[in-house]
Amino acid sequence: MQCAVPRRHLHGTVDALRFVFRTEGLRGLFAGLPPTLMLAVPSTVLYYTSYDHLVREGSRQFPELTPLMPLVAGSSARIVAATVVSPLELVRTRMQNGVEKNMWSILRRSVREHGLRSLTRGLQATLARDVPFSAIYWTCYEQLKGRLANRPEFDQRPVHLAFCAGAAAGMVAATITTPFDVVKTLQQVDGSMQLSTTQVLRRLVATQGLAAVMTGLAPRLAKIAPSCAIMISTYEVGKMYLGVS
């Protein structure tokens, strides 16, 4: 959606899926899956464990700031995770856009042509998207989970509380941070782009209108809402069975 093939204008998520399936087959719908899997495991482990540790230690050392800990811990955990896996994020974006198909050739070519710094191309926009996303997500999640837990008519099983609160919080955070996702994608696809996040946003609005910064919102919500719900409910239930508070 955000990096539509220039030869054809795509009209929505379903049209994009049909076009990819017709032109590239079923494999095209899963372009970038290997680096996605390689990115997801270390990123998720680092992210969730960092968040839990920061919330627990922050609340213990600064009890008066406990209500703010989800915001602070979520932001900090995301900075660490996003920075560590930034090269794989670059690879995934280029593979999904069809620029190149081999993960290692993308890394080698990027370093050869643009230097080591090219491996973190788009990191500024990634942080601009993911840090606010995490701050919003964890703040909303903890608030929603607490509110749902106080409603006797709602199913109080931990997996249900986490799933519903995670999906809702993910939708709110994804909507607010979509403009930064658009910029990040443009920067990573165009290896020669030297503009800052703010400059890309300004150019996008000037040339394509305000609606352009929300390109891809529907598929982003369709991906993030269930993803957040599944990950957080699995994580919470896993902690419960392992006896981790």
C-alpha contacts under 8 A as a table, 3 or more apart, distances in Angstrom:
res1	aa1	res2	aa2	distance
1	M	4	A	5.22
1	M	10	L	7.42
1	M	12	G	7.54
1	M	13	T	7.11
1	M	16	A	6.83
1	M	215	T	6.91
1	M	216	G	5.24
1	M	219	P	7.98
2	Q	182	V	6.29
2	Q	185	T	7.09
2	Q	186	L	7.74
2	Q	215	T	5.89
2	Q	216	G	5.70
3	C	97	N	6.62
3	C	185	T	7.43
3	C	186	L	7.23
3	C	189	V	7.88
4	A	8	R	7.69
4	A	9	H	7.12
4	A	10	L	6.85
5	V	8	R	6.06
5	V	9	H	7.42
6	P	9	H	6.81
10	L	15	D	6.09
10	L	16	A	5.71
11	H	14	V	7.86
11	H	15	D	5.61
11	H	16	A	6.98
12	G	15	D	5.52
12	G	16	A	6.30
13	T	16	A	5.12
13	T	17	L	6.25
13	T	216	G	7.95
13	T	218	A	7.16
13	T	219	P	6.19
14	V	17	L	5.11
14	V	18	R	6.22
15	D	18	R	5.15
15	D	19	F	6.13
16	A	19	F	5.12
16	A	20	V	6.20
17	L	20	V	5.28
17	L	21	F	6.12
17	L	29	L	7.29
18	R	21	F	5.10
18	R	22	R	6.09
19	F	22	R	5.20
19	F	23	T	6.11
20	V	23	T	5.27
20	V	24	E	5.55
20	V	25	G	6.79
20	V	28	G	6.14
20	V	29	L	6.55
21	F	24	E	5.47
21	F	25	G	4.35
21	F	26	L	5.62
21	F	28	G	6.45
21	F	29	L	6.61
22	R	25	G	5.70
24	E	27	R	6.72
24	E	28	G	4.85
24	E	29	L	7.87
25	G	28	G	5.49
25	G	29	L	7.35
26	L	29	L	5.54
26	L	30	F	7.27
27	R	30	F	5.35
27	R	31	A	6.45
28	G	31	A	5.10
30	F	33	L	5.58
30	F	96	Q	7.90
31	A	95	M	6.14
31	A	96	Q	4.89
31	A	98	G	7.81
32	G	35	P	5.82
32	G	36	T	6.09
32	G	91	V	7.87
32	G	92	R	5.08
32	G	93	T	7.33
32	G	94	R	7.97
32	G	95	M	4.94
32	G	96	Q	4.96
32	G	101	K	7.88
33	L	36	T	4.87
33	L	37	L	6.13
33	L	92	R	7.65
34	P	37	L	5.28
34	P	38	M	6.21
35	P	38	M	4.81
35	P	39	L	5.81
35	P	88	L	6.13
35	P	89	E	7.73
35	P	91	V	6.80
35	P	92	R	5.47
35	P	103	M	7.14
36	T	39	L	5.05
36	T	40	A	5.93
36	T	88	L	7.72
36	T	89	E	7.77
36	T	92	R	6.10
37	L	40	A	5.08
37	L	41	V	6.50
38	M	41	V	6.11
38	M	42	P	7.28
38	M	88	L	7.60
39	L	42	P	6.10
39	L	43	S	5.91
39	L	85	V	6.34
39	L	88	L	5.96
39	L	89	E	7.05
40	A	43	S	5.22
40	A	44	T	5.71
41	V	44	T	5.40
41	V	45	V	6.13
42	P	45	V	5.27
42	P	46	L	5.92
42	P	85	V	7.77
43	S	46	L	5.30
43	S	47	Y	5.86
43	S	81	A	5.40
43	S	82	A	7.26
43	S	84	V	7.85
43	S	85	V	6.52
44	T	47	Y	5.03
44	T	48	Y	6.03
44	T	81	A	7.84
45	V	48	Y	5.60
45	V	49	T	6.01
46	L	49	T	5.51
46	L	50	S	5.85
46	L	77	A	7.69
46	L	80	V	7.90
46	L	81	A	5.95
47	Y	50	S	5.30
47	Y	51	Y	6.15
47	Y	77	A	5.34
47	Y	78	R	6.08
47	Y	80	V	7.55
47	Y	81	A	5.55
48	Y	51	Y	5.06
48	Y	52	D	6.18
48	Y	77	A	7.55
49	T	52	D	5.21
49	T	53	H	6.11
50	S	53	H	5.19
50	S	54	L	6.04
50	S	73	A	7.76
50	S	77	A	5.29
51	Y	54	L	5.23
51	Y	55	V	6.05
51	Y	70	P	7.99
51	Y	73	A	5.31
51	Y	74	G	5.77
51	Y	76	S	7.74
51	Y	77	A	5.38
52	D	55	V	5.26
52	D	56	R	6.07
52	D	73	A	7.91
53	H	56	R	5.25
53	H	57	E	6.00
54	L	57	E	5.27
54	L	58	G	5.54
54	L	69	M	7.86
54	L	73	A	5.34
54	L	77	A	7.95
55	V	58	G	5.16
55	V	59	S	5.90
55	V	69	M	5.58
55	V	70	P	6.49
55	V	73	A	5.75
56	R	59	S	5.39
56	R	60	R	6.20
57	E	60	R	5.03
57	E	61	Q	6.13
58	G	61	Q	5.32
58	G	62	F	5.67
58	G	63	P	7.50
58	G	65	L	7.95
58	G	66	T	7.34
58	G	69	M	6.67
59	S	62	F	5.18
59	S	63	P	4.79
59	S	64	E	7.76
59	S	65	L	6.76
59	S	66	T	4.94
59	S	69	M	6.80
60	R	63	P	5.71
62	F	65	L	5.55
62	F	66	T	6.87
63	P	66	T	5.22
64	E	67	P	7.86
65	L	68	L	5.48
65	L	69	M	6.49
66	T	69	M	5.16
67	P	70	P	7.17
68	L	71	L	5.56
68	L	72	V	6.43
68	L	139	T	7.93
69	M	72	V	5.08
69	M	73	A	5.64
69	M	74	G	7.96
70	P	73	A	5.29
70	P	74	G	5.63
70	P	135	A	6.96
70	P	138	W	5.35
70	P	139	T	5.34
70	P	142	E	7.37
71	L	74	G	5.29
71	L	75	S	6.19
71	L	134	S	7.41
71	L	135	A	4.35
71	L	136	I	6.88
71	L	138	W	6.29
71	L	139	T	5.53
72	V	75	S	5.35
72	V	76	S	6.20
72	V	135	A	6.82
73	A	76	S	5.15
73	A	77	A	5.92
73	A	135	A	7.85
74	G	77	A	5.29
74	G	78	R	6.19
74	G	131	V	7.52
74	G	134	S	5.03
74	G	135	A	5.17
74	G	137	Y	7.98
74	G	138	W	6.10
75	S	78	R	5.31
75	S	79	I	6.36
75	S	131	V	4.85
75	S	132	P	6.82
75	S	134	S	5.54
75	S	135	A	5.15
76	S	79	I	5.21
76	S	80	V	6.53
76	S	131	V	7.62
77	A	80	V	5.35
77	A	81	A	6.27
78	R	81	A	5.09
78	R	82	A	5.77
78	R	127	L	7.89
78	R	130	D	6.62
78	R	131	V	5.81
78	R	134	S	6.58
79	I	82	A	5.40
79	I	83	T	6.07
79	I	127	L	6.60
79	I	130	D	7.93
79	I	131	V	6.45
80	V	83	T	5.47
80	V	84	V	6.31
81	A	84	V	5.33
81	A	85	V	6.37
82	A	85	V	5.47
82	A	86	S	5.74
82	A	123	L	7.68
82	A	126	T	7.36
82	A	127	L	7.00
82	A	130	D	7.81
83	T	86	S	5.26
83	T	120	T	7.88
83	T	123	L	7.11
84	V	87	P	7.89
85	V	88	L	5.52
85	V	89	E	6.41
86	S	89	E	5.01
86	S	90	L	6.39
86	S	119	L	6.95
86	S	120	T	5.56
86	S	123	L	6.42
87	P	90	L	5.18
87	P	91	V	6.43
87	P	107	L	7.83
87	P	119	L	4.79
87	P	120	T	5.84
88	L	91	V	4.97
88	L	92	R	6.08
89	E	92	R	5.16
89	E	93	T	6.25
90	L	93	T	5.33
90	L	94	R	6.40
90	L	119	L	6.85
90	L	120	T	7.42
90	L	121	R	7.09
90	L	122	G	7.54
90	L	188	Q	6.01
91	V	94	R	5.34
91	V	95	M	6.15
91	V	103	M	6.09
91	V	106	I	6.43
91	V	107	L	7.09
92	R	95	M	5.19
92	R	96	Q	6.09
92	R	103	M	7.94
93	T	96	Q	5.26
93	T	97	N	6.16
93	T	185	T	6.95
93	T	188	Q	6.78
93	T	189	V	6.84
94	R	97	N	5.07
94	R	98	G	6.24
94	R	99	V	5.30
94	R	100	E	6.30
94	R	106	I	7.99
94	R	188	Q	7.10
94	R	189	V	5.80
95	M	98	G	5.16
95	M	99	V	6.04
95	M	100	E	5.44
95	M	101	K	5.31
95	M	102	N	7.44
95	M	103	M	7.50
96	Q	99	V	7.77
97	N	189	V	7.28
98	G	101	K	6.66
99	V	189	V	7.62
100	E	103	M	7.90
100	E	105	S	7.99
100	E	106	I	6.66
101	K	106	I	7.96
102	N	105	S	5.42
102	N	106	I	6.31
103	M	106	I	5.30
103	M	107	L	6.57
104	W	107	L	5.13
104	W	108	R	6.17
105	S	108	R	5.08
105	S	109	R	5.88
106	I	109	R	5.30
106	I	110	S	5.96
107	L	110	S	5.21
107	L	111	V	6.26
107	L	119	L	7.36
108	R	111	V	5.33
108	R	112	R	6.02
109	R	112	R	5.01
109	R	113	E	5.97
110	S	113	E	5.43
110	S	114	H	5.68
110	S	115	G	6.82
110	S	116	L	7.80
110	S	118	S	6.17
110	S	119	L	6.99
111	V	114	H	5.41
111	V	115	G	4.28
111	V	116	L	5.10
111	V	117	R	7.73
111	V	118	S	6.41
111	V	119	L	7.11
112	R	115	G	5.86
114	H	117	R	7.24
114	H	118	S	5.61
115	G	118	S	5.72
115	G	119	L	7.95
116	L	119	L	5.76
116	L	120	T	7.95
117	R	120	T	5.68
117	R	121	R	6.91
118	S	121	R	4.95
120	T	123	L	5.29
121	R	124	Q	7.71
121	R	187	Q	7.02
121	R	188	Q	6.09
121	R	191	G	7.93
122	G	125	A	5.30
122	G	126	T	5.99
122	G	184	K	5.20
122	G	185	T	7.53
122	G	187	Q	5.50
122	G	188	Q	5.50
123	L	126	T	4.74
123	L	127	L	5.98
123	L	184	K	7.59
124	Q	127	L	5.27
124	Q	128	A	6.08
124	Q	184	K	7.91
124	Q	197	T	7.21
125	A	128	A	4.80
125	A	129	R	6.07
125	A	180	F	5.89
125	A	181	D	7.22
125	A	183	V	6.34
125	A	184	K	4.81
125	A	197	T	5.83
126	T	129	R	5.10
126	T	130	D	5.80
126	T	180	F	7.17
126	T	181	D	7.01
126	T	184	K	5.76
127	L	130	D	5.00
127	L	131	V	5.33
127	L	132	P	7.99
128	A	131	V	6.03
128	A	132	P	6.72
128	A	180	F	6.23
129	R	132	P	6.05
129	R	133	F	6.13
129	R	177	T	5.35
129	R	178	T	7.32
129	R	179	P	7.85
129	R	180	F	4.83
129	R	181	D	5.94
130	D	133	F	4.74
130	D	134	S	5.95
130	D	177	T	7.65
131	V	134	S	5.22
131	V	135	A	6.20
132	P	135	A	4.99
132	P	136	I	5.97
132	P	173	A	7.80
132	P	177	T	7.14
133	F	136	I	5.24
133	F	137	Y	5.76
133	F	173	A	5.03
133	F	174	A	6.65
133	F	176	I	7.70
133	F	177	T	6.19
134	S	137	Y	4.90
134	S	138	W	5.92
134	S	173	A	7.55
135	A	138	W	5.70
135	A	139	T	6.15
136	I	139	T	5.32
136	I	140	C	5.99
136	I	169	A	7.63
136	I	172	V	7.75
136	I	173	A	5.56
137	Y	140	C	5.26
137	Y	141	Y	5.85
137	Y	166	G	8.00
137	Y	169	A	5.14
137	Y	170	G	5.86
137	Y	172	V	7.41
137	Y	173	A	5.44
138	W	141	Y	4.88
138	W	142	E	6.02
138	W	169	A	7.50
139	T	142	E	5.55
139	T	143	Q	6.25
140	C	143	Q	5.16
140	C	144	L	5.89
140	C	165	A	7.92
140	C	169	A	5.29
141	Y	144	L	5.19
141	Y	145	K	5.92
141	Y	165	A	5.40
141	Y	166	G	5.82
141	Y	168	A	7.77
141	Y	169	A	5.30
142	E	145	K	5.22
142	E	146	G	6.10
142	E	165	A	7.89
143	Q	146	G	5.21
143	Q	147	R	6.22
144	L	147	R	5.06
144	L	148	L	6.05
144	L	165	A	5.46
144	L	169	A	7.79
145	K	148	L	5.17
145	K	149	A	6.04
145	K	161	L	5.94
145	K	162	A	6.60
145	K	165	A	5.43
146	G	149	A	5.13
146	G	150	N	6.51
147	R	150	N	5.26
147	R	151	R	6.76
148	L	151	R	5.24
148	L	154	F	6.63
148	L	156	Q	7.92
148	L	161	L	6.72
148	L	165	A	7.99
149	A	152	P	7.37
149	A	154	F	7.52
149	A	156	Q	6.22
149	A	161	L	7.09
151	R	154	F	5.61
152	P	155	D	7.58
152	P	156	Q	7.56
155	D	160	H	6.56
155	D	161	L	7.27
156	Q	160	H	6.88
156	Q	161	L	6.35
157	R	160	H	5.48
157	R	161	L	6.38
158	P	161	L	5.15
158	P	162	A	6.05
158	P	233	S	7.63
158	P	236	E	7.35
158	P	237	V	6.81
159	V	162	A	5.26
159	V	163	F	5.93
159	V	233	S	5.17
159	V	234	T	7.42
159	V	236	E	7.19
159	V	237	V	6.14
160	H	163	F	5.09
160	H	164	C	6.13
160	H	233	S	7.48
161	L	164	C	5.58
161	L	165	A	6.05
161	L	233	S	7.93
162	A	165	A	5.27
162	A	166	G	5.70
162	A	229	A	6.92
162	A	232	I	6.22
162	A	233	S	4.79
162	A	236	E	7.07
163	F	166	G	5.18
163	F	167	A	6.16
163	F	228	C	7.91
163	F	229	A	4.40
163	F	230	I	6.36
163	F	232	I	6.80
163	F	233	S	5.06
164	C	167	A	5.29
164	C	168	A	6.27
164	C	229	A	6.56
165	A	168	A	5.33
165	A	169	A	6.00
165	A	229	A	7.38
166	G	169	A	5.21
166	G	170	G	5.93
166	G	225	A	7.42
166	G	228	C	5.41
166	G	229	A	4.45
166	G	230	I	7.94
166	G	232	I	6.30
166	G	233	S	7.54
167	A	170	G	5.14
167	A	171	M	6.31
167	A	224	I	7.84
167	A	225	A	4.52
167	A	226	P	5.95
167	A	227	S	7.75
167	A	228	C	5.71
167	A	229	A	4.56
168	A	171	M	5.26
168	A	172	V	6.47
168	A	225	A	6.92
169	A	172	V	5.27
169	A	173	A	6.21
169	A	225	A	7.98
170	G	173	A	5.22
170	G	174	A	5.88
170	G	221	L	7.98
170	G	224	I	6.17
170	G	225	A	5.17
170	G	228	C	5.87
170	G	229	A	7.75
171	M	174	A	5.16
171	M	175	T	6.15
171	M	221	L	5.95
171	M	224	I	6.96
171	M	225	A	5.46
172	V	175	T	5.46
172	V	176	I	6.50
173	A	176	I	5.38
173	A	177	T	6.28
174	A	177	T	5.33
174	A	178	T	5.92
174	A	220	R	7.15
174	A	221	L	6.52
174	A	224	I	7.08
175	T	178	T	5.50
175	T	217	L	6.84
175	T	221	L	7.42
176	I	179	P	7.69
177	T	180	F	5.67
177	T	181	D	6.70
178	T	181	D	4.96
178	T	182	V	6.38
178	T	213	V	7.20
178	T	214	M	5.84
178	T	215	T	7.79
178	T	216	G	7.92
178	T	217	L	6.46
178	T	220	R	7.95
179	P	182	V	5.18
179	P	183	V	6.49
179	P	201	L	7.68
179	P	213	V	4.63
179	P	214	M	5.60
179	P	215	T	7.82
180	F	183	V	5.06
180	F	184	K	6.09
180	F	197	T	7.62
180	F	213	V	7.96
181	D	184	K	5.08
181	D	185	T	6.21
182	V	185	T	5.31
182	V	186	L	6.34
182	V	213	V	6.34
182	V	214	M	7.36
182	V	215	T	6.80
182	V	216	G	7.83
183	V	186	L	5.17
183	V	187	Q	6.17
183	V	197	T	6.37
183	V	200	V	6.41
183	V	201	L	6.78
184	K	187	Q	5.24
184	K	188	Q	6.24
184	K	197	T	7.85
185	T	188	Q	5.28
185	T	189	V	6.09
186	L	189	V	5.32
186	L	190	D	6.08
187	Q	190	D	5.41
187	Q	191	G	6.79
187	Q	193	M	5.99
188	Q	191	G	6.11
190	D	193	M	5.58
195	L	199	Q	5.72
195	L	200	V	6.04
196	S	199	Q	5.13
196	S	200	V	6.18
197	T	200	V	5.24
197	T	201	L	6.29
198	T	201	L	5.17
198	T	202	R	6.23
199	Q	202	R	5.12
199	Q	203	R	6.16
200	V	203	R	5.17
200	V	204	L	6.00
201	L	204	L	5.08
201	L	205	V	6.20
201	L	213	V	7.16
202	R	205	V	5.29
202	R	206	A	6.08
203	R	206	A	5.02
203	R	207	T	6.03
204	L	207	T	5.38
204	L	208	Q	5.66
204	L	209	G	6.87
204	L	210	L	7.80
204	L	212	A	6.66
204	L	213	V	7.02
205	V	208	Q	5.44
205	V	209	G	4.39
205	V	210	L	4.93
205	V	211	A	7.75
205	V	212	A	6.64
205	V	213	V	7.07
206	A	209	G	5.90
206	A	210	L	7.97
208	Q	211	A	7.57
208	Q	212	A	5.85
209	G	212	A	5.76
210	L	213	V	6.02
210	L	214	M	7.86
211	A	214	M	5.56
211	A	215	T	6.96
212	A	215	T	5.22
214	M	217	L	5.68
216	G	219	P	5.70
216	G	220	R	6.04
217	L	220	R	4.98
217	L	221	L	6.08
218	A	221	L	5.27
218	A	222	A	6.16
219	P	222	A	4.80
219	P	223	K	6.08
220	R	223	K	5.21
220	R	224	I	5.92
221	L	224	I	5.12
221	L	225	A	5.64
222	A	225	A	6.07
222	A	226	P	7.04
223	K	226	P	6.21
223	K	227	S	6.09
224	I	227	S	4.90
224	I	228	C	5.81
225	A	228	C	5.41
225	A	229	A	6.21
226	P	229	A	4.94
226	P	230	I	5.95
227	S	230	I	5.29
227	S	231	M	6.04
228	C	231	M	5.28
228	C	232	I	5.98
229	A	232	I	5.61
229	A	233	S	6.02
230	I	233	S	5.39
230	I	234	T	5.94
231	M	234	T	5.23
231	M	235	Y	6.02
232	I	235	Y	4.96
232	I	236	E	5.99
233	S	236	E	5.13
233	S	237	V	6.02
234	T	237	V	5.27
234	T	238	G	5.91
235	Y	238	G	5.05
235	Y	239	K	6.20
236	E	239	K	5.17
236	E	240	M	6.24
237	V	240	M	4.95
237	V	241	Y	6.28
238	G	241	Y	5.30
238	G	242	L	6.13
239	K	242	L	5.07
239	K	243	G	5.95
239	K	244	V	4.85
239	K	245	S	6.84
240	M	243	G	5.12
240	M	244	V	6.03
240	M	245	S	7.20
241	Y	244	V	7.70
